[in-house]
């Protein structure tokens, strides 16, 4: 367990922020570098069949150490960090025996992790925490998952008295931009089922996630001199504003929770002549998901009727679907995880993922893949933190899952 912190602190120093605009896989050079280092480390600790493919996917195998027929399972985490904030020059801080008060992340810039904003942090009174320095994200999503998997398989290698079947591991690029499963070779991975280690607080276990789509809207305007613009100018930004207010204002991420879906405005870039508006669409219920997508079609048709044909164009693209329908037929893999957590004195908290993981798409590719906790909080931003004991428990749970499968 003493290695988990050192390993994690080493991993977050790699700048692996993914880039949706690159058009390459992996989408950033930092991911290539990290993949090569991970492969080197996996070989050093004794994994076999270690390789990095042309798309930056890392795979390795821990052979079975028993003749007993035990299903081959896998553990998967992603190497990239979110584009939402810088992952360069990450300088983690270790807060010893957290005292329950606000944490000053950066005194010079007056960046404070406030208990009033993030009250869940008080649950870790007396525990050691790893935080950011306030200027970057931390990268626990999902380098904590990577570190936990590597530490767990190293433990299994060093403790051969624990009998197990074949264990596969994989580390994927570009999960944060929805491309983590694009080039995942399920046949080569050759596991009966797997777990992503990509969840949040200790105890989280997830096998339901959003159905997800993105909507890209382009609006054409007409620019003329404002002094003589009457009945001539068409300001595309104002049409964009009209479109935004045609959607329900209470169905946004900041107004929803649990199983409630939403429309999330992710970007608006415009001038009078042209404006581009991007949304993501999320819902657990497949029927409601289709209704949400159709809402955009209705709005675009309405605006084109008002301002002229082809003023507004829409590109809708499905991203992933709710893995529940693929995991429920093999629900025993959830039971295995629950049993392992309980043996490790971790209270299972089965919750829906208000997001997605590689496992969502992998489940539809023939590899049922629910999601385990990493222990982290506040992913994708400067207030990210992770309790060290939660990382240690994640390692214990991975080991116990391997030990539990018969």
N, C-alpha and C positions, 0 to 999 in steps of 0.2 A: 504493500500500500504506500510505502514511502516514495515510490516512483511516480505515482499518479500526478502529484503536483508538479514535479520537475518536468515530467513529460508534457503536461498541459502548458506550462509556462514556455517551454521550448516551441511547441507547435504554434502558439498565438503570435510568435514573432514573424512567422511567414505571412506575407501580405498576399492573401488568396481571394481578394474580392472579385466576384464574378462580374462580367460585363455583357449586358444584353445586346449591345451594339456590335460586338466584335465579329460575329459570324463564324467563329472557330470553336472547336472543342478540344481541350478546355478553353474557356473564353478569356483566360488571363495567364500570363507567363508564370506568375507566382504559384498557380495550381500545379503546373508541370514540375516545377522545382520541388514542391512539397510532396508530390506523388513519388518522385524518384527517391527522396529521403525516407519516405515511409516504407517503400519497397526494400530499401537497404536495411532499415531497422528490423523489418519483419524477418528478413533472412538471418540477421544477427541473433535474434532471440530464438530461432530454430523452426520457423514456419517453412513449409515446403510449397512447391509449385507457385512461387511468388513471381508475379510479372506485372508490368505496367503496359497496357495496350496503347495503340496509336492515338486513342482519344483521351488518354490520361486516367483511365480506370485502373485502380490497383486491386488485385485479387491475390489471395493466398489461402493455404490449406493447413489445417492441423489434422493429421491422420488419426484415425481411430486407434485406441490402444487396448481394444478388447475384441474378441471374436464374436461377441454377442451382437446380433443384428439390431442396430440402433439407427433411426433415421438421421440422415445428413441434414444439419441445420446451418443457418448463416447469420452473421451479424454485419450490419451495414451502417456506415455513417458518411456524411459528405464533407469534403475538404474545403469548399468555398465558404466565404462569408458574404453577408448581404451587401448589395450596392447602396443601401440606405445611408451608410456612414463609412468613413474611412476605417480600413483595417491595416493601415500602414503605421509603423512605429508604435505598435501597441506596447504600453508600459503598465502591466498589471500591478496592483497593490494588494498585499495580503494584510487583512485586518484581523488581528489576533483577538480572540475572545470578545466578539462584538458586544458592546455595552448597551445597545438598545437606543442609542442616540443618532441624530443625523450624522452622516459621514461626509467629511470634506474631501471631495475627489480631487479638486484643483483649487488651491488657495489663491493663486494668482488671478485666475479667471472667475473666481467665486462660483464654482460649479459644485453643488451639494446634492448628495443623495438623501432626500428628505423623507423621514418616516411618515409625514403627513401625505406625501404623494405616493409612497410605496409602503403602506402599512404592513404588508406581508413580511417585510424584512425583520420585524420584531419576533417572528417565529424562530429566528436563529440566534436568539440571545445566548451569549456565551460560546457561540461557535466561531470557528475561523472562516473568514470569507475572502474570496478573491474578487476585486472590483477593477474598474478601469481607472485611468488617471483623469477622466472627464473629457478627453480630447478625441477619443476613438471609441469604437465598440470594443468589446472584450474578445469575442470570437468563440465563446462557449457553444454557440450554435454554428458549427457542430464539432469544433475541435475538442470539446469535452467528450463528446461521443467517440471520436477517434481515439483519444487517449484512454478512455475506459475500456474500449474493445481490445486495444493493444495490450494494456496492462492485464486484462483478464486472460487472454490467450497465453501471455507469458507465464502467468501464475499456473495455468493448466500444464504447460510444458515443464515447469519446474516442480510440479507435484503429480508425478505419473501414477500415484496411488489412487487418484481420482479417475475412475474409468469412464470413458465417453466414446461416442461415435465420432465420425468425421465432422469437423467444424470448419466452415468456410467463412472468410471475412472479405469484405469489399469496401473500398472507399471511392466515392463517386465525385465527379466535378459538377459544378453548375446547378446544384439543387435549388439554390436561391433564385435563379431565373427560370425555374420550371423545366430545366433540361437534364436533370440528374439521371433520368432513366432512358434518355434518348438512345444511347448506345450501349446500354447494359446488356451483356450477353447472358441471358437467363440459362440457356442450355449449357454454356461453359461453366457457369457458377455451380449448376447441378446440385442444388439443395432442395429438400422437400418443402421446407418453409424457412422463413427468416424473420429477424427483427431488426428494424432500424432503431438506432440509439440516438434519438433526435428530439426527445420531448423536453418538457420543462421541469417543474418542481418535483422533488423526490416523491416517488410512488405513482406518478402518472403512468397510465397504461391506456393506449388509444388504438381503437380499431374502426373508428368512424371519423370521416373527414368531410370537408366541404366537397360538393361538386363545384368545379371552377371553370370560368371562362373569362376571356378578356374582350373588351369592345374598344376598337380604335375608330374614332370618328373624325372625318375631315370636313371642314366647312369652308366653302368658297365665298369670298366677298367681292366687292367692287369698290375700288378706291378712286375718289376724285377730290379735287381741292375742296376743303371744308367750307370755303366761302361760297361755293356754288353747288353744294351737295344735295340740295332739296330734291327729293324724288329720284336721286341718282345713286347716291352712296349706299352700299350694303356693307355694314360693318360686321365682319365674321365673328368678332369677339362678342358682340352683343347677342348674336344668334347662339353662340356657345353658352352664354350666360342664361339665355332663355331655356336652352336644352337642359342645363343643370337643374334649373328650378322646376322642370317638369317631372323630375324624379322625386319620390317621397323623401322629405327631409329628415324623417325619423328612422330611415332604413340605411344608416351609415354605420361604419365600424364603431364610432364613438357612442352610438345609441343602441347597440345590440349586444347580446351575450348568449351563452348556451347554444341552443339549436336555432337561433334566429339568423336568417341570412341577411345580406346587405349588398348595396351598390357602393363601390369605393372609387372615388375620383383620385387618380394617381398622378395626373399631370394635365396642365393646360399650357399650350404654347401658341401664341398668336399675334397677329397684326391685323390691320383692317382687311387686307387682301385674303389672308388665309389663317385659320385657327385649327389646331389639332387638339382633340380632347381624348384622353385615355381613361378607361374604367376597368376595374376588375369586378366580376360578378360571382357571388358565393351563396350557396344554399345547401343544406344537408338533404333536403327533400328533392328528389329528381324532378317531380312535377312542378314544384315551385321554382326550381332552377330554370326549367324551360320557359316558365311564365316570365321570369325576370329577363331572360334573353329577348323574349318577344316584345317586352316593353320598349326596348331600344328600337326595334323595327317599327313599332307604332309611332314613337316620337319622331323618328327620322322621316317617316312618311308624312306626318303632320307638318313638320317644318318645310319639307319640300313642296307641299301643297300651298303653303303660305308664301314662301320666298322664291319658288321656281324650281322646276325639276333639276336634279343633280346638284342643288346647292349644298346638300348634306349627304355624305356617303358614309357607309357603315361597314366595318370588317369585324365579324364575330368569329372567335376561335375558342373551341373547348380546350381546356388545359389538362384537367384530370377529373376523376369521378370518385364517389364515395366507396372506399374499399370494403365497407360493411358487407355488401352483397357477396364478396369473394371470400371474406374471412369467416362469416357465420357458418358456412358448410364445414369448416375445419375448426370449430370453436375450441377444440381441445388445446390449440396452441395458446389461446388466452388463458385457459385453465392452468397450463404449465407455468406461464409467467406469474399468475396470481399465487400459485403454490410456492414458487421460488421466492417471491417477495416476502411472503409470510414467514418462510423459513429464515429469511434474513432480517426479520423484525422490521419490515417496511410495510406500512399500511397501503394496500393497493387502492388507487384512486382512478377508476375507469371513467374517463371523460372523453367527449368528442374533441377532435382537433379542429380548432377554428383556424384552419390553414391546410397545408398539405405537406406530405413528405414523399421521398422517393418511393416509399412503400405503397402509397396509393396507386401509382402507375404500375409498379412491379406486381401488385396483386392482380391487376388486369392482364398482365403479361404471363401469368401462370405461376407466380411465386408469391403465395400469401405472406404478407409482411406487415404485421402490426408494429406499433411504435412504443419504445420504452423511454423512460425519463433519463435525462442527463443530470438533472439537479439545478439547472440554470434558471435565471429570471431576467426579464426585461431585455430579451434578445433584440438585436439590430440597432442598439443605441448606446449612448454614453453612460446610461444608468444600469447597464448590464452587470450582474454579479452572480457568483456561484458559491455555495457553501462547500467547503472541502469535504466534510463528512458525507455530503450527498453524492459526491463523485466516488468516494470510497464505497458507498452502498451500491452504486450502480455497478461497480466492478464485482462486488459480491453477488449481485443478482444475476449478472451474466454467467458467472461461474456456476451458480446454483441451477440456472436453467439447463446448462450443459449436463450437469450432474443428475438432474431430475429426469431427463428424457430417457425413456426406456423403449 
